[in-house]
Amino acid sequence: MALTDPQHLSPELIAAYLAHETSAEEHRAAQQHLVACTACRRDVAEAVALTADPRPRRWIAIGIPAAAAAVALFLLLPGQAGRPDGMATRGPGTEGVRQFSTVMPAEKAPISVDSLMFLWRSEGRGAHYVLTVSDENGDVVWTAETSDTSLVLPRGVDLKSGHRYYWYVDALLDDARSSTTGVREFSIRP
Amino acid sequence: MSAPIPPHLAAMLDASDDVTRSNAWAAFLDEYSKLLLNVTRRTVGSHDGAMDRYAFILDQLRDDGFRRLRAFAADGRGKFTTWLVVVARRLCVDHHRHTHGRLQADQDSTPAQSLEHVTRRNLVDFVAAEIDLEQMRDGKRPRPDAEVLREERRTALRHVVAKLEVADQLLLTLRFEDDVPLGKIGPMIGLHSRFQVHRRLSAVLAQLKDGLEAHGITEP
């Protein structure tokens, strides 16, 4: 394949395409070509794989020591872990979806906002998770994505003392399978 | 907005004397050799083969007063490293062709109509498996011949896929034909996370099922 082969996307166009610096017309033409051209798709996939930026971390990951502590807590207090029966759901849409367990906060536990930490069991290598926290009205107060199995609440999120909150984690694997913890409840200690 | 041209590249292209140019080339190699070696190692298994290709790439990049590198600078769009990976991969293909003759069709594919036909047929096969096409009911034909029915369903699916937005066709191709993980598809089609890819994929599959329903093919 010559570099300037008119039957393939030029390296300049691929660079522009991946940087979203093409015109709408170029973008559509590039995608149309990619649908039909295996060689250019491989070029694009390799360019993405070899030049990916480190994943931005928009949340506070707790890290290995805290995760180890949480696992120890889970082992010591098995009854406090998230409901293994997987009965909790967040309404229509999650029936029949595979469920996995939470570790903390324990179900319906009153907890200090300063020590609030969300932890769940791993769904295996390559899993990504979305944590959603909502209030009693069902309004989402915080959501975050991570490939870790733990998150702490950022300082900017205001949870009110004495109020109940609900949380769940959805997991997504690279093979497009998904699973959920179902809805869990906690309250903020007055 | 275009990223600025990397300083080592700019220095090399702007150099007015051999010493400056040579120093800039050395700095360029310091910066990008690791990436270039990564590319060559991913295209050939042996260490010697990778080093041969690396040397070939460097020769070609220097050739004709850095003609190829000037092409990036002239266009000025996108990340230089993206451009460099694509150029290096294609030079690896050229090197292979120089040393072993022409490549097999799958490594030298073109978007010619015949290949496009094969690609579309393959994609339809993969998508048919994903949406479990064989298990769907055809309301118009209670007891049809199984082979004829299967082919009619695939023809219907081919039409429905062809009517999708081109971005959605690319999404299906990457996911089902190339088996690219969701996390890597996002940057290739302009979505920001694997969750967005997952949601888009679900929506497209639902759209396909709706399209098949319009052809009288429904889920059991």
Interface residues (C-beta under 8 A of the other chain):
Chain A: M1 A2 L3 Q7 H8 P11 E12 I14 A15 A16 Y17 L18 A19 H20 E21 T22 R28 Q31 Q32 H33 L34 V35 A36 C37 T38 A39 R41 R42 D43 V44 A45 E46 A47 V48 A49 L50 T51 A52 G126 H128 V130 E145 L172 D174 D175 A176 S178
Chain B: M1 S2 A3 L35 N38 V39 R42 R68 A71 F72 D75 R77 G78 K79 F80 T81 T82 W83 V85 V86 V87 R89 R90 L91 V93 D94 D106 Q107 D108 S109 T110 P111 A112 L115 E116 T119 V166 A167 Q169 L170 T173 L174 R175 D178 V180 P181 L182 G183 K184 P187 M188 I189 G190 S193 R194 F195 H198 L201
